[in-house]
Structures are given as C-alpha cells and as structure tokens.
Amino acid sequence: QVQLVESGGGLAQAGGSLRLSCAASEGTFSNYAVGWFRQAPGKAREFVARTTWSGGPKYYADFVKGRFAISRDNTKNTAYLQMNNLKPEDTAVYYCAADPSLVKVTTAPLYWGQGTQVTVSS
C-alpha cells in the first residue's frame, strides 16, 4: 500500500505558474505509475497527466498539453506537476494517484492523495 500527500497548491494569477508535489510513503515508489487528476466545483474528476514507473513517456489531456509537465524523482519518492500559463478554468482540486498498471493509472488508480486546491484568478 502507498500513501500519497500532495502539496504546492494555492492562488495564482492567470498566466502564472505553480508546481505541485506528490510525496509517496512507499519505499518502492518506482513500482507505481503516477497520474494527476483534477476536479472543479460541480464537475466530475478528470485525468490530467501520467508518467511511467521510471518517469518515461508522458501522456497529457489535450487541455493541458504544452502548459503542464509531469515528472518524478524516485530517489525522493516524489512526483511533480509543473503548471505554466495557468488559466481560470484550471481552478480545481488536484489529486495525485498511483497504480502498478500504466493503463489503470489513467482510468481507475488504486491509490489517491487527499488533493490540493489550485485557484487561478483572472
């Protein structure tokens, strides 16, 4: 079992940047693919980005391509989501997720963090 704790959320202006972190308790963090999701008020949770167990090929939702970047540092048991050129519609609670399966991490991950709020003002 792995526990995930997000941090780095907050308030940003449109066009600004934030970097979210996801710290994992599991010593074998590299056994898990990692994904980021978000949920805006009144909307369903949606997939944002994912990376492989080693931080290899990344995959992004169309609405963040070119603006967000997912990465990980397995030596620190931490994953990141760098968010640039933020827009008001990026306002949401952002969740880190992990799963041994690269497919499931984008659809139904086994493990979730508690979420961190990101608010983008216009």
KEKE-3310 file (N, C-alpha, C; in steps of 0.2 Angstrom, whole numbers, plus 5000, padded with zeros to 4 digits):
npx = (5004:5002:5004:4999:5004:4999:5006:5009:4999:4988:4985:4985:4989:4981:4990:5001:5012:5012:5019:5015:5018:5019:5021:5026:5023:5028:5041:5045:5043:5045:5038:5026:5016:5012:4999:4990:4975:4961:4947:4935:4923:4907:4909:4914:4928:4943:4955:4972:4987:5000:5014:5026:5033:5047:5047:5047:5040:5027:5010:4996:4981:4972:4969:4979:4991:5007:5007:5007:5018:5023:5033:5045:5054:5062:5071:5068:5055:5045:5033:5029:5020:5021:5014:5011:5007:4994:4976:4960:4951:4958:4956:4954:4953:4967:4973:4984:4989:4992:4996:5000:4998:5000:4990:4978:4981:4977:4964:4957:4964:4973:4977:4976:4979:4975:4972:4975:4971:4970:4969:4965:4966:4958)
npy = (4994:5011:5028:5044:5061:5077:5093:5111:5118:5132:5150:5158:5170:5172:5166:5164:5152:5137:5124:5108:5095:5078:5067:5051:5038:5025:5014:5008:5016:5017:5006:5010:5018:5035:5047:5062:5070:5081:5090:5101:5113:5106:5098:5082:5072:5073:5066:5072:5071:5058:5048:5035:5021:5024:5037:5039:5040:5052:5056:5067:5076:5084:5097:5102:5101:5106:5116:5111:5100:5084:5075:5065:5060:5047:5044:5052:5048:5056:5064:5076:5090:5102:5117:5129:5145:5147:5146:5153:5143:5132:5131:5120:5106:5097:5080:5068:5052:5034:5018:5001:4998:5004:5007:5007:5018:5029:5028:5021:5023:5014:5020:5036:5053:5066:5078:5094:5112:5122:5138:5149:5166:5178)
npz = (5000:4996:5002:4998:4997:4993:4989:4987:4981:4978:4977:4961:4948:4932:4918:4926:4936:4945:4955:4959:4971:4975:4987:4991:5002:5001:5000:4988:4977:4964:4958:4954:4942:4940:4941:4938:4942:4942:4949:4947:4954:4955:4944:4936:4941:4932:4921:4920:4918:4916:4920:4918:4927:4928:4925:4912:4895:4894:4896:4891:4895:4882:4885:4893:4887:4882:4892:4905:4914:4919:4930:4939:4954:4958:4968:4978:4981:4975:4965:4952:4946:4935:4932:4920:4912:4918:4918:4922:4921:4925:4938:4952:4962:4964:4962:4966:4960:4960:4953:4950:4937:4921:4913:4921:4929:4923:4922:4933:4946:4960:4971:4980:4983:4995:4989:4983:4983:4969:4964:4951:4947:4937)
capx = (5000:5006:5001:5001:5002:5000:5007:5010:4993:4987:4982:4989:4985:4981:4997:5006:5014:5013:5022:5013:5022:5016:5026:5024:5026:5030:5049:5046:5039:5046:5034:5020:5015:5009:4995:4987:4968:4958:4940:4932:4917:4901:4911:4917:4935:4946:4963:4977:4993:5003:5020:5028:5037:5053:5047:5047:5035:5022:5004:4993:4975:4973:4968:4985:4997:5011:5007:5009:5023:5023:5039:5045:5061:5061:5076:5064:5048:5040:5031:5028:5016:5023:5009:5013:5002:4988:4970:4955:4947:4962:4954:4951:4957:4971:4974:4989:4986:4997:4994:5005:4997:5000:4983:4974:4983:4974:4957:4954:4970:4972:4979:4974:4981:4969:4970:4977:4967:4973:4964:4968:4962:4959)
capy = (5000:5018:5034:5050:5068:5082:5100:5116:5121:5139:5155:5161:5174:5169:5167:5162:5145:5133:5117:5103:5089:5072:5063:5044:5034:5018:5014:5006:5021:5015:5001:5013:5023:5040:5051:5068:5072:5087:5091:5108:5113:5104:5094:5076:5072:5072:5065:5077:5068:5052:5046:5028:5020:5027:5044:5039:5043:5055:5057:5073:5078:5089:5104:5105:5100:5112:5120:5107:5094:5079:5072:5061:5058:5041:5044:5056:5046:5061:5066:5083:5093:5109:5120:5135:5148:5145:5149:5152:5136:5127:5131:5114:5102:5092:5074:5063:5045:5029:5012:4997:4997:5011:5009:5009:5025:5035:5027:5020:5021:5011:5024:5043:5058:5069:5083:5101:5116:5127:5143:5154:5172:5182)
capz = (5000:4996:5004:4994:5000:4988:4991:4982:4978:4981:4972:4956:4943:4925:4915:4931:4937:4951:4955:4964:4973:4977:4991:4992:5008:4999:4998:4981:4973:4957:4956:4953:4938:4943:4937:4941:4941:4945:4950:4948:4958:4951:4938:4938:4942:4926:4920:4918:4915:4919:4918:4919:4933:4928:4923:4904:4891:4897:4892:4894:4892:4877:4888:4897:4883:4881:4898:4911:4913:4924:4931:4946:4956:4963:4974:4983:4981:4974:4958:4952:4941:4934:4928:4917:4909:4921:4916:4927:4920:4928:4945:4954:4967:4960:4965:4964:4960:4959:4952:4947:4930:4917:4910:4926:4932:4919:4922:4940:4950:4966:4977:4979:4988:4998:4985:4985:4979:4965:4961:4946:4946:4930)
cpx = (5004:5002:5004:4999:5004:5002:5008:5005:4993:4984:4987:4985:4986:4988:5003:5008:5013:5016:5019:5017:5017:5021:5023:5027:5030:5038:5050:5042:5039:5042:5027:5020:5011:5005:4992:4980:4966:4950:4938:4925:4911:4903:4914:4925:4938:4953:4966:4983:4995:5010:5021:5032:5043:5053:5048:5042:5029:5015:4999:4986:4976:4973:4974:4991:5000:5011:5009:5014:5023:5030:5039:5053:5060:5066:5073:5057:5043:5039:5029:5023:5017:5017:5011:5007:4995:4982:4965:4951:4952:4960:4951:4955:4961:4973:4980:4987:4992:4993:5000:5004:4997:4994:4978:4975:4980:4966:4954:4960:4968:4972:4978:4977:4974:4967:4973:4973:4971:4967:4968:4963:4963:4961)
cpy = (5006:5023:5040:5056:5073:5089:5105:5120:5128:5144:5158:5165:5170:5171:5165:5154:5143:5126:5113:5097:5084:5067:5057:5041:5028:5019:5012:5010:5019:5010:5003:5018:5029:5045:5057:5069:5078:5086:5098:5107:5111:5100:5087:5076:5070:5070:5071:5075:5062:5051:5038:5027:5023:5034:5044:5042:5046:5056:5062:5073:5084:5096:5107:5104:5106:5117:5117:5101:5090:5076:5068:5060:5052:5040:5048:5054:5052:5062:5073:5085:5101:5112:5128:5138:5146:5149:5148:5146:5130:5126:5124:5111:5097:5086:5070:5056:5040:5022:5008:4997:5004:5012:5011:5016:5030:5034:5026:5018:5018:5016:5032:5047:5061:5076:5090:5106:5121:5132:5148:5160:5175:5189)
cpz = (5000:4998:5000:4997:4995:4992:4986:4979:4981:4976:4967:4951:4936:4922:4920:4931:4944:4950:4960:4965:4976:4981:4993:4998:5006:4997:4991:4977:4966:4954:4954:4947:4942:4939:4941:4938:4944:4945:4951:4951:4953:4945:4941:4938:4935:4926:4918:4915:4919:4916:4920:4925:4934:4926:4915:4901:4895:4893:4895:4891:4888:4880:4892:4893:4881:4887:4904:4909:4920:4924:4938:4947:4961:4968:4980:4984:4980:4967:4958:4946:4940:4930:4926:4913:4911:4918:4921:4927:4923:4936:4947:4960:4963:4965:4962:4964:4958:4958:4949:4939:4926:4914:4915:4929:4929:4920:4929:4944:4957:4972:4975:4985:4990:4994:4987:4980:4975:4962:4957:4945:4939:4931)
residu = (GLN:VAL:GLN:LEU:VAL:GLU:SER:GLY:GLY:GLY:LEU:ALA:GLN:ALA:GLY:GLY:SER:LEU:ARG:LEU:SER:CYS:ALA:ALA:SER:GLU:GLY:THR:PHE:SER:ASN:TYR:ALA:VAL:GLY:TRP:PHE:ARG:GLN:ALA:PRO:GLY:LYS:ALA:ARG:GLU:PHE:VAL:ALA:ARG:THR:THR:TRP:SER:GLY:GLY:PRO:LYS:TYR:TYR:ALA:ASP:PHE:VAL:LYS:GLY:ARG:PHE:ALA:ILE:SER:ARG:ASP:ASN:THR:LYS:ASN:THR:ALA:TYR:LEU:GLN:MET:ASN:ASN:LEU:LYS:PRO:GLU:ASP:THR:ALA:VAL:TYR:TYR:CYS:ALA:ALA:ASP:PRO:SER:LEU:VAL:LYS:VAL:THR:THR:ALA:PRO:LEU:TYR:TRP:GLY:GLN:GLY:THR:GLN:VAL:THR:VAL:SER:SER)
# end
